[in-house]
Amino acid sequence: MPAVSSNHLRFYTRNDMGKIRGSYKEEFPSGSRVKIVNRADLASFFNNWKLHNPLEPWQLDFANQVAEVESVSFYHSGDELYKLKNIPGIWHEENLESCGDLDA
């Protein structure tokens, strides 16, 4: 497991949070259609993420589900935290993939 430096307060798993747009700029705006990553990726995040808002064990059961982003907030380090319509829990950017617009 890679060390988490004091200068970089996140654990690298699948990709860097804020990878596309940077800190404090959501990758998936409200209304976006997203897919929760596969169970193996969720399990890796669950086992390795040691900072804020860890996944709960029951969230692994939502792997591969498609949902609409209800809202996005930011942890003080700029990490994106998502609420999804009809799927409970708080989801990190790394736990989601784009599915295109709901109207498409």
ZALUMZA-508567 format. One record per residue: x, y, z of N, C-alpha, C in turn; residue number from 1; chain. Coordinates in Angstrom, 3 decimals, m for minus. Layout:
N
+----------+----------+----------+----------+----------+----------+----------+----------+----------+-----+-------+
:      n_x :      n_y :      n_z :     ca_x :     ca_y :     ca_z :      c_x :      c_y :      c_z :  nr : kette :
+----------+----------+----------+----------+----------+----------+----------+----------+----------+-----+-------+
:        X :        Y :        Z :        X :        Y :        Z :        X :        Y :        Z : NUM :     A :
...
+----------+----------+----------+----------+----------+----------+----------+----------+----------+-----+-------+
END
This chain:
104
+----------+----------+----------+----------+----------+----------+----------+----------+----------+-----+-------+
:      n_x :      n_y :      n_z :     ca_x :     ca_y :     ca_z :      c_x :      c_y :      c_z :  nr : kette :
+----------+----------+----------+----------+----------+----------+----------+----------+----------+-----+-------+
:    0.843 :   m1.184 :    0.000 :    0.000 :    0.000 :    0.000 :    0.884 :    1.242 :    0.000 :   1 :     A :
:    0.682 :    2.179 :   m0.961 :    1.497 :    3.385 :   m1.002 :    1.268 :    4.254 :    0.231 :   2 :     A :
:    2.294 :    4.961 :    0.613 :    2.181 :    5.876 :    1.747 :    1.402 :    7.108 :    1.340 :   3 :     A :
:    0.673 :    7.694 :    2.282 :   m0.041 :    8.941 :    2.050 :    0.812 :   10.049 :    2.637 :   4 :     A :
:    1.305 :   10.938 :    1.791 :    2.162 :   12.020 :    2.275 :    1.324 :   13.108 :    2.919 :   5 :     A :
:    1.949 :   13.907 :    3.769 :    1.235 :   15.009 :    4.404 :    0.862 :   16.081 :    3.394 :   6 :     A :
:    1.562 :   16.133 :    2.258 :    1.252 :   17.108 :    1.222 :    0.144 :   16.650 :    0.296 :   7 :     A :
:   m0.163 :   15.366 :    0.303 :   m1.138 :   14.828 :   m0.634 :   m2.120 :   13.970 :    0.139 :   8 :     A :
:   m3.187 :   14.581 :    0.640 :   m4.085 :   13.922 :    1.575 :   m5.137 :   13.050 :    0.913 :   9 :     A :
:   m4.712 :   12.215 :   m0.008 :   m5.625 :   11.232 :   m0.565 :   m4.834 :   10.013 :   m1.012 :  10 :     A :
:   m5.503 :    8.888 :   m0.983 :   m4.874 :    7.634 :   m1.388 :   m5.186 :    7.402 :   m2.851 :  11 :     A :
:   m4.192 :    7.144 :   m3.630 :   m4.380 :    6.886 :   m5.052 :   m4.881 :    5.465 :   m5.242 :  12 :     A :
:   m6.038 :    5.332 :   m5.874 :   m6.540 :    3.995 :   m6.192 :   m6.681 :    3.890 :   m7.700 :  13 :     A :
:   m7.857 :    4.163 :   m8.235 :   m8.140 :    4.003 :   m9.644 :   m7.668 :    5.199 :  m10.464 :  14 :     A :
:   m7.856 :    6.390 :   m9.949 :   m7.448 :    7.625 :  m10.607 :   m7.389 :    8.737 :   m9.569 :  15 :     A :
:   m6.836 :    9.858 :   m9.917 :   m6.797 :   10.983 :   m8.991 :   m8.155 :   11.655 :   m8.941 :  16 :     A :
:   m8.620 :   12.003 :   m7.733 :   m9.844 :   12.771 :   m7.622 :   m9.591 :   14.153 :   m8.217 :  17 :     A :
:  m10.601 :   14.707 :   m8.859 :  m10.435 :   15.995 :   m9.516 :   m9.597 :   15.885 :  m10.778 :  18 :     A :
:   m9.445 :   14.684 :  m11.287 :   m8.544 :   14.415 :  m12.404 :   m8.869 :   15.252 :  m13.634 :  19 :     A :
:  m10.118 :   15.339 :  m13.985 :  m10.495 :   15.997 :  m15.226 :  m10.565 :   17.506 :  m15.059 :  20 :     A :
:  m11.250 :   17.971 :  m14.068 :  m11.530 :   19.398 :  m13.946 :  m10.779 :   20.078 :  m12.808 :  21 :     A :
:  m10.165 :   19.333 :  m11.908 :   m9.432 :   19.928 :  m10.802 :  m10.262 :   20.017 :   m9.532 :  22 :     A :
:   m9.620 :   20.463 :   m8.470 :  m10.280 :   20.579 :   m7.167 :  m11.404 :   21.606 :   m7.199 :  23 :     A :
:  m12.467 :   21.315 :   m6.462 :  m13.631 :   22.195 :   m6.305 :  m14.379 :   22.434 :   m7.614 :  24 :     A :
:  m14.209 :   21.554 :   m8.582 :  m14.964 :   21.600 :   m9.838 :  m15.484 :   20.193 :  m10.083 :  25 :     A :
:  m16.787 :   20.026 :   m9.963 :  m17.346 :   18.679 :  m10.062 :  m17.158 :   18.076 :  m11.440 :  26 :     A :
:  m16.856 :   16.798 :  m11.439 :  m16.744 :   16.038 :  m12.687 :  m18.136 :   15.733 :  m13.227 :  27 :     A :
:  m19.090 :   15.538 :  m12.309 :  m20.438 :   15.147 :  m12.671 :  m21.433 :   16.128 :  m12.039 :  28 :     A :
:  m21.892 :   17.140 :  m12.784 :  m22.844 :   18.111 :  m12.232 :  m24.178 :   17.449 :  m11.873 :  29 :     A :
:  m24.948 :   18.101 :  m11.037 :  m26.290 :   17.617 :  m10.718 :  m27.050 :   17.365 :  m12.004 :  30 :     A :
:  m27.759 :   16.253 :  m12.050 :  m28.504 :   15.865 :  m13.240 :  m27.732 :   14.952 :  m14.169 :  31 :     A :
:  m26.425 :   14.822 :  m13.943 :  m25.616 :   13.929 :  m14.778 :  m25.984 :   12.478 :  m14.512 :  32 :     A :
:  m25.853 :   11.672 :  m15.522 :  m26.070 :   10.238 :  m15.386 :  m24.713 :    9.586 :  m15.150 :  33 :     A :
:  m24.616 :    8.787 :  m14.098 :  m23.360 :    8.125 :  m13.742 :  m23.603 :    6.652 :  m13.484 :  34 :     A :
:  m22.523 :    5.905 :  m13.592 :  m22.551 :    4.484 :  m13.257 :  m21.573 :    4.261 :  m12.117 :  35 :     A :
:  m21.999 :    3.560 :  m11.104 :  m21.113 :    3.172 :  m10.012 :  m20.166 :    2.110 :  m10.565 :  36 :     A :
:  m18.897 :    2.208 :  m10.220 :  m17.890 :    1.287 :  m10.754 :  m18.179 :   m0.153 :  m10.321 :  37 :     A :
:  m17.455 :   m1.080 :  m10.899 :  m17.679 :   m2.500 :  m10.599 :  m17.310 :   m2.837 :   m9.145 :  38 :     A :
:  m17.755 :   m3.986 :   m8.707 :  m17.569 :   m4.395 :   m7.306 :  m16.092 :   m4.497 :   m6.919 :  39 :     A :
:  m15.252 :   m4.979 :   m7.818 :  m13.824 :   m5.103 :   m7.504 :  m13.210 :   m3.725 :   m7.232 :  40 :     A :
:  m13.567 :   m2.729 :   m8.036 :  m13.047 :   m1.381 :   m7.819 :  m13.598 :   m0.777 :   m6.530 :  41 :     A :
:  m14.889 :   m1.002 :   m6.260 :  m15.462 :   m0.520 :   m4.998 :  m14.778 :   m1.178 :   m3.804 :  42 :     A :
:  m14.547 :   m2.477 :   m3.896 :  m13.895 :   m3.203 :   m2.801 :  m12.481 :   m2.687 :   m2.572 :  43 :     A :
:  m11.771 :   m2.390 :   m3.641 :  m10.428 :   m1.831 :   m3.511 :  m10.472 :   m0.482 :   m2.796 :  44 :     A :
:  m11.410 :    0.369 :   m3.206 :  m11.562 :    1.676 :   m2.556 :  m11.948 :    1.485 :   m1.088 :  45 :     A :
:  m12.892 :    0.607 :   m0.829 :  m13.340 :    0.314 :    0.533 :  m12.170 :   m0.116 :    1.415 :  46 :     A :
:  m11.308 :   m0.965 :    0.902 :  m10.189 :   m1.499 :    1.680 :   m9.031 :   m0.525 :    1.834 :  47 :     A :
:   m8.862 :    0.384 :    0.895 :   m7.676 :    1.244 :    0.890 :   m7.901 :    2.688 :    1.334 :  48 :     A :
:   m9.111 :    3.206 :    1.183 :   m9.379 :    4.609 :    1.527 :   m9.451 :    4.753 :    3.036 :  49 :     A :
:   m8.561 :    5.569 :    3.597 :   m8.466 :    5.698 :    5.050 :   m8.810 :    7.103 :    5.543 :  50 :     A :
:   m9.284 :    7.958 :    4.658 :   m9.548 :    9.344 :    5.040 :  m11.049 :    9.562 :    5.233 :  51 :     A :
:  m11.538 :   10.709 :    4.876 :  m12.926 :   11.110 :    5.117 :  m13.924 :   10.292 :    4.291 :  52 :     A :
:  m15.133 :   10.204 :    4.804 :  m16.266 :    9.594 :    4.118 :  m15.949 :    8.229 :    3.500 :  53 :     A :
:  m15.514 :    7.270 :    4.298 :  m15.254 :    5.933 :    3.738 :  m16.557 :    5.295 :    3.258 :  54 :     A :
:  m16.453 :    4.383 :    2.330 :  m17.625 :    3.616 :    1.907 :  m18.074 :    2.719 :    3.049 :  55 :     A :
:  m19.364 :    2.461 :    3.098 :  m19.928 :    1.498 :    4.038 :  m19.976 :    0.138 :    3.331 :  56 :     A :
:  m19.877 :   m0.951 :    4.068 :  m19.881 :   m2.269 :    3.422 :  m21.082 :   m2.503 :    2.510 :  57 :     A :
:  m22.253 :   m2.031 :    2.894 :  m23.456 :   m2.248 :    2.088 :  m23.404 :   m1.521 :    0.746 :  58 :     A :
:  m22.548 :   m0.488 :    0.614 :  m22.470 :    0.240 :   m0.646 :  m21.902 :   m0.614 :   m1.778 :  59 :     A :
:  m21.148 :   m1.644 :   m1.453 :  m20.602 :   m2.529 :   m2.479 :  m21.712 :   m3.218 :   m3.273 :  60 :     A :
:  m22.878 :   m3.377 :   m2.663 :  m24.003 :   m4.022 :   m3.344 :  m24.574 :   m3.171 :   m4.479 :  61 :     A :
:  m24.164 :   m1.909 :   m4.566 :  m24.664 :   m1.019 :   m5.619 :  m23.723 :   m0.945 :   m6.820 :  62 :     A :
:  m22.734 :   m1.812 :   m6.879 :  m21.800 :   m1.839 :   m8.012 :  m22.567 :   m1.948 :   m9.324 :  63 :     A :
:  m22.089 :   m1.229 :  m10.331 :  m22.624 :   m1.242 :  m11.700 :  m24.009 :   m0.622 :  m11.844 :  64 :     A :
:  m24.542 :   m0.017 :  m10.798 :  m25.849 :    0.633 :  m10.890 :  m25.710 :    1.990 :  m11.579 :  65 :     A :
:  m26.707 :    2.362 :  m12.339 :  m26.749 :    3.665 :  m13.012 :  m27.720 :    4.556 :  m12.248 :  66 :     A :
:  m27.331 :    5.815 :  m12.062 :  m28.165 :    6.755 :  m11.314 :  m27.918 :    8.178 :  m11.803 :  67 :     A :
:  m28.775 :    9.063 :  m11.352 :  m28.632 :   10.486 :  m11.631 :  m28.002 :   11.160 :  m10.413 :  68 :     A :
:  m27.070 :   12.080 :  m10.650 :  m26.464 :   12.841 :   m9.563 :  m27.515 :   13.790 :   m9.000 :  69 :     A :
:  m27.782 :   13.650 :   m7.718 :  m28.719 :   14.538 :   m7.033 :  m28.023 :   15.816 :   m6.598 :  70 :     A :
:  m26.828 :   15.662 :   m6.011 :  m26.074 :   16.837 :   m5.557 :  m24.604 :   16.475 :   m5.400 :  71 :     A :
:  m23.790 :   17.500 :   m5.369 :  m22.351 :   17.327 :   m5.153 :  m21.905 :   18.329 :   m4.104 :  72 :     A :
:  m21.025 :   17.886 :   m3.234 :  m20.409 :   18.764 :   m2.246 :  m18.913 :   18.490 :   m2.277 :  73 :     A :
:  m18.175 :   19.298 :   m1.558 :  m16.726 :   19.175 :   m1.577 :  m16.187 :   19.086 :   m0.164 :  74 :     A :
:  m15.306 :   18.118 :    0.057 :  m14.567 :   18.034 :    1.302 :  m13.569 :   19.178 :    1.301 :  75 :     A :
:  m13.067 :   19.580 :    2.455 :  m12.211 :   20.771 :    2.513 :  m10.931 :   20.656 :    1.696 :  76 :     A :
:  m10.551 :   19.464 :    1.283 :   m9.373 :   19.304 :    0.424 :   m9.742 :   19.400 :   m1.057 :  77 :     A :
:  m11.035 :   19.571 :   m1.346 :  m11.492 :   19.684 :   m2.724 :  m12.054 :   18.406 :   m3.297 :  78 :     A :
:  m12.009 :   17.319 :   m2.541 :  m12.547 :   16.045 :   m3.027 :  m14.059 :   16.166 :   m3.225 :  79 :     A :
:  m14.526 :   15.611 :   m4.317 :  m15.945 :   15.643 :   m4.661 :  m16.687 :   14.513 :   m3.973 :  80 :     A :
:  m17.823 :   14.845 :   m3.378 :  m18.675 :   13.859 :   m2.714 :  m20.070 :   13.966 :   m3.312 :  81 :     A :
:  m20.584 :   12.853 :   m3.788 :  m21.834 :   12.843 :   m4.533 :  m22.947 :   12.134 :   m3.786 :  82 :     A :
:  m24.165 :   12.700 :   m3.908 :  m25.400 :   12.015 :   m3.523 :  m26.088 :   11.649 :   m4.822 :  83 :     A :
:  m26.593 :   10.430 :   m4.885 :  m27.257 :    9.939 :   m6.083 :  m28.747 :    9.746 :   m5.810 :  84 :     A :
:  m29.570 :   10.036 :   m6.813 :  m31.014 :    9.832 :   m6.659 :  m31.310 :    8.347 :   m6.553 :  85 :     A :
:  m32.083 :    7.994 :   m5.547 :  m32.574 :    6.627 :   m5.325 :  m31.493 :    5.606 :   m4.978 :  86 :     A :
:  m30.288 :    6.076 :   m4.671 :  m29.230 :    5.190 :   m4.185 :  m28.638 :    5.850 :   m2.945 :  87 :     A :
:  m28.701 :    5.186 :   m1.802 :  m28.233 :    5.809 :   m0.561 :  m26.711 :    5.936 :   m0.503 :  88 :     A :
:  m26.268 :    6.756 :    0.421 :  m24.843 :    6.876 :    0.700 :  m24.188 :    8.076 :    0.038 :  89 :     A :
:  m22.959 :    8.301 :    0.432 :  m22.092 :    9.329 :   m0.152 :  m21.083 :    8.600 :   m1.021 :  90 :     A :
:  m20.876 :    9.121 :   m2.229 :  m20.022 :    8.464 :   m3.217 :  m18.904 :    9.398 :   m3.634 :  91 :     A :
:  m17.690 :    8.892 :   m3.645 :  m16.533 :    9.647 :   m4.116 :  m16.485 :    9.625 :   m5.637 :  92 :     A :
:  m15.837 :   10.625 :   m6.209 :  m15.656 :   10.688 :   m7.658 :  m15.078 :    9.387 :   m8.207 :  93 :     A :
:  m14.123 :    8.811 :   m7.507 :  m13.472 :    7.579 :   m7.971 :  m14.428 :    6.398 :   m8.065 :  94 :     A :
:  m15.572 :    6.500 :   m7.392 :  m16.539 :    5.411 :   m7.392 :  m17.519 :    5.495 :   m8.559 :  95 :     A :
:  m17.386 :    6.539 :   m9.390 :  m18.365 :    6.804 :  m10.442 :  m17.722 :    6.920 :  m11.813 :  96 :     A :
:  m18.512 :    6.594 :  m12.827 :  m18.114 :    6.764 :  m14.220 :  m19.238 :    7.485 :  m14.943 :  97 :     A :
:  m18.903 :    8.226 :  m15.967 :  m19.896 :    8.944 :  m16.758 :  m20.722 :    7.982 :  m17.601 :  98 :     A :
:  m22.013 :    8.280 :  m17.708 :  m22.906 :    7.519 :  m18.589 :  m23.547 :    8.438 :  m19.612 :  99 :     A :
:  m23.142 :    9.684 :  m19.703 :  m23.770 :   10.637 :  m20.607 :  m24.984 :   11.285 :  m19.955 : 100 :     A :
:  m25.647 :   12.146 :  m20.687 :  m26.814 :   12.870 :  m20.171 :  m28.024 :   11.957 :  m20.084 : 101 :     A :
:  m28.902 :   12.231 :  m19.115 :  m30.113 :   11.449 :  m18.968 :  m31.042 :   11.610 :  m20.160 : 102 :     A :
:  m31.004 :   12.762 :  m20.823 :  m31.892 :   13.026 :  m21.950 :  m31.350 :   12.454 :  m23.251 : 103 :     A :
:  m30.119 :   11.963 :  m23.242 :  m29.514 :   11.479 :  m24.488 :  m30.090 :   10.140 :  m24.886 : 104 :     A :
+----------+----------+----------+----------+----------+----------+----------+----------+----------+-----+-------+
END
